[in-house]
Amino acid sequence: MFIKIRRDTLIILLLAFMLILSGRVMTYMSYASSTNVGDQGVQISGIIVKGNDIVPLDSIKSSLANVGFRSGSYIQGDTLVTSKRKVPLNEAIDNAKQAVMLTTIPGTQITPIAAADVQVDNQTGLVTVNVIEDFSNIQIKGLNGTF
């Protein structure tokens, strides 16, 4: 029932574990202690989507990435800087609202999102999207006409 491990093998495994653990701790501490925003500004750190039931998160996040809110983009003052262009932040937020509202259910042409609110935190780079889905006024066209 017991696994026989030689003493020198056990010591080597414990040293390897301690080296890996200390490397992870040092990496975290260096990241957490850095306060340098840098020349680029505040990086887009993530996207939080609230209120979606039917439309998948990946579809909404890809719509936001197409507008410019993706990794590699950053906020410098009141400007969203992407790899291809510079856009005023308020214009980028308006474009993001429109892009989210045009997001479809994958495999269909149904756009159930009736309203979207996009907020960007200039200090952390976090993008928060509140979505309202409404299926009451959707026109679905089938083979025999409108349902």
Secondary structure as UniProt FT lines:
FT   HELIX           7..33
FT   STRAND          42..43
FT   STRAND          46..50
FT   HELIX           57..67
FT   TURN            71..72
FT   STRAND          74..76
FT   TURN            77..78
FT   STRAND          79..81
FT   STRAND          86..88
FT   HELIX           89..101
FT   TURN            106..107
FT   STRAND          113..120
FT   TURN            122..124
FT   STRAND          126..133
FT   TURN            136..137
FT   STRAND          141..142
FT   TURN            143..144
FT   STRAND          145..146
//
